[in-house]
Amino acid sequence: MTNKDSIEKLKTLGFKEYEAKVFLVLLKGIPMSASAIAKEANIIRNSIYDILKSFVEKGYCNEIETNTILNYQIIDPQIILDKIKKSYHDSFNTNLSLLTNTFDELQPIYKSAPKDRTNKDLNIELIRGFNKHRVAKYAEILKHTEFEVLGMYRLNGTVSEELDSTAEKLIRNGGTVKSIYMATLDFKVVKDGKAIPANHEDLVRVLESFEKYGEKVRISKVKIPNITIFDKTKVFINISDKDIPKNKRADIIVSNPDLAEHMTDLFNYYWEKGITIEEYKKSLNK
């Protein structure tokens, strides 16, 4: 590794350029005067004193008094590594604690508007960006759903065999969850602690587990859109395009009973065209 490479690596760790140059000179391990260090590091002499003072305070080097001048000698680099690790760890814990406490104080300010207080003028929302943010919005709508969820889905990512806890609660309280899943294998399942590509048997097993929770399931062998209708009033449309990066994909949420009615008709059309899990299993054996 060249001296320049070493300086760049130290800079990524938080060292300033002059600090990195001084550190590399000190790594030779021999006691040196400030002027000698500045000369070998090829930096302005006036800059050296603050750097050396900082290194002494951090415990990176020792200040050695002689009869005429002060010399500086680096300590074992492994000890310096431990000091830096501790500094990072302490800083991380402090920032994490500050972050948590701040958001604990801010959380009461946030209020999810009840259904009867929703702004009637704001009936279209566009959710764009990182996938987790869009999932959170979907979960929020599901949380406020009272009696019915109709969904058409194309499974992707890593799929769990457990039904969403909010959907499970809705079913326990007498609500209905009906879903049509496209017969594709563009998802993964976890086996032996690893996420692996799914096969047809995995698709069957996942959907059967959903049925055990009370979800009503159909499978579509034709292409379907990713659309969910909540309580016949709100429609969540996922805009899927593999050519668009995940961080630029978007969802559209429309609060409109008329559109929800039309989307329900579309859902019912695909439901009638769909097949049961048992029918799908039989088709695999042909």
N, C-alpha and C positions, 0 to 999 in steps of 0.2 A: 504494500500500500504506500503511495506517495505521501509526502508531507501535505500536499494540497488536499488529497483525499481525506487524510486524518483531520485536517482543519474543518472540512465540510461536515464530516460525521459529528465532530464535537459541537458544531454550530446547530445541528439538528437536535442535540441534547440540551440546548439552551445556552451554550457558551457564546459570547460575542467573539468576533474575529480576533481581536487582540488577546483576549483571554485564552482562546484556543492556541495561539502561537506561543504564549508564555507557558502554558501547560505542557506543550510538547517539548519545549526547551528544558523545563524542570524534570521531565520524565527521564532525563539522562541520569538523575539520581545523585549528582554531585553538588555540594554546596556552591552557590554562586551569588555574586553581588547583584544588586538591582541593575547597575549599569551594564554588567556583563550579560545579564539576561536580556535586557532591552536591545543590546547590540546584536546578539545572536538571533533574537526573535525578529529583528529588523522592524522595530516599532519606535515611536517617539518616546524619548526617555521620560518626559513628564507624565506619560500615561502609565508607566510601569508601577508607580508607587500605590496608586489606588487598587490596581489589579492584585498586587502582592498582598496588600492589606486585607483585601476581600478573601483571598485564598487562605491566609492565616486564620481569619475569623471562621471560615467554613471548615477548617481543619484539613485542608488539602496539602499544606506544606508547613514546615517549622521555620521560625525566625531564629537564627543563630547569631548571638552577639560575639564579636571578636574585639580585639583591642582598638581596631581602627574603623571597621565597617560592619554592617549587618549582612549576613549571608542567608540565603534561602535554600531549603532542601525539601524535596517532595517526600511525602510519606508513602507507605505501601499502596499502590493503586487499588488493590483489592479492598483496602479499608475505605478508600475514597468512593469506590463503587457502592459499598454498604451504606455510606453516608448519603449518597445521591438517591439510592433506593428508598431510604427512610424519609428523605425530604419529599420525594414524589408521593410516597404512601401517606404521609401526614397531610400534604397539600390536597391530595385526592379526597381523603376523609373529611377534611375541613370544608372543601367545596361541596361535597355530596351532602354533608349535614346542612350547610347553608341553603342548598337547592331544595332539600326536603322540607326544611322549616319554612322557607319562603312560600312554597307551593301549598303547604298546609294552611298558611295564613290566607293565601289567595283563593283557595278552593271554595270557601263560603260565598265569594263574590259571584262565582259561576252558578247559574241556575238554568236547568233544562226546562224550557217552557212546557207546561202541561198542554195536553191536546186542545182544551177549550180556550187556551190563551195564546195559541199560535198566531203569529201575524198573518192575517188572511191575504194581505197584499203581496207577501213574499212567498209565492207558491212554486218557484223554480230555483233549485240550487245546483251549482256545478262544483263538484269536489274533485280537485286535481292534485296530483302529486304522489307522495310516498304512500305505498299500499296500506301501511298500518293506520294511517289517518283515515283512509276511506273505510277500512274495516271497522274502526271505532265509530264512525258515523252510522254505519249499518247497524251496529250493535245498539246504538242509542235509540234508533227508530224501533228496533225489535223490542227493546225494553219497554216502550210505551204502547206496544200493540196490545189490543184488548181481546180480540176474538178470532182473528184469522190471518194466516200467512200463506200466500200462494207463490211458489217460486219455481223458476226454470233455471237450471244451473249446468255449467260445464266444469267438472271438478278439475282443479289444478293445484300445484304446490303439494305440500305434504298433508294428507288427509287423515284425521283421527276417526276412529270408529265410534267415538262418543258424540251424542247429539249435543248441540250448544245448550248450556244450562238454562239460558233464558227461554229458548224454544221448548225445552223440556218442562219448565215451570208453566208456560202457557198451556201446554197439553194437559198437565195435571189439573189446571184450573178450568178445564172444560173447553179450551180453545182448540182450533184446528190448524194443523201444519200439513200442507199438501205440497209435494215437490216432484218435479220431473227432472231427471238427470240424463244428460246425453251419454250415450254408450261409447265414450272415448276413454283412452287409457293415458291421458296427458297429466297424470298425477302420480304421487309416490305414497307409499305406506311404510310404516316403521316395523322392521323385523330384526330381532336380535340387537336392538339399539341403533340400527342403521336405517336411513331412509333409502328405499330402493324403488325402481320403477314398478308400477302396479300391473297386474295381469287381470284377465277376466274374472278369475276366482276371487281376487282381492276386491274388485268392484262389487261382486255379489255379496261378499262378506260384509263390506262397509254398509251397503244399502240395507241388508237384512238387520244389521245392528241398529240402524236408524228406525226401522219398522218396529223393533222391540220396544223402543221408547214411546211409540205411539204415532210416529210420523207416517203419513200415507204417501206411498212411493209409486212412481211410474218411471219407465225407462224409455227414452226416445232414441231410435236408430237414425233419425234425421236431425239435421242441424237445427238448434234452437237458440234463441237469444238468452242472455243472462239478465233476467228481469224478475223482480220480486214485487208483489202487491200486498200492502199492509192494510187490513181493516177496510178494504174496498175504497180507500180514500187517498192513499199515498203509493207512488210507484218509484222503485229504485232501479235504475237502468245502468248496468255496467257496460261501458264501451270497451270491447275487447278487440285488440289488434296486436298480434305478435310482433309486427314491424315497429311498433311504438315502444320506446323504453318504458320500464315500469314507473319511473319517477315522473313520466309525462302522461300517463294514462288518466282517464277521468271517469267519473260517475255522474249521472244526472238524477236528481231527486225532484219529482213533481208531485205537489199536493193538489190533486184535482180529481174529484169523484167521477167526472165524465171520462177522463182518460183511464182511471182505474177500472171503470166498467168495461171499456174497450179492451184493455189489457187482460181483464178477467175472461172475456170472451176468447181472446187468443190463447190464454192458458187452458181453458176448457177444450179448445180445439186440439191442442197438442196432448192433453190428458187422454182424450178419447182415442187419439192415434197411437198413444204410447202402449207399452206392454208391462205386465207385472213382472216381478222378479222371477217368479216360477216359470213364466213363459220365456223369459230371457235365458234362464238356465237350460231349458229344453232346447232352445235354438242353438246353444253352444254344443250340445251333444249330437246334433244332426250332422 
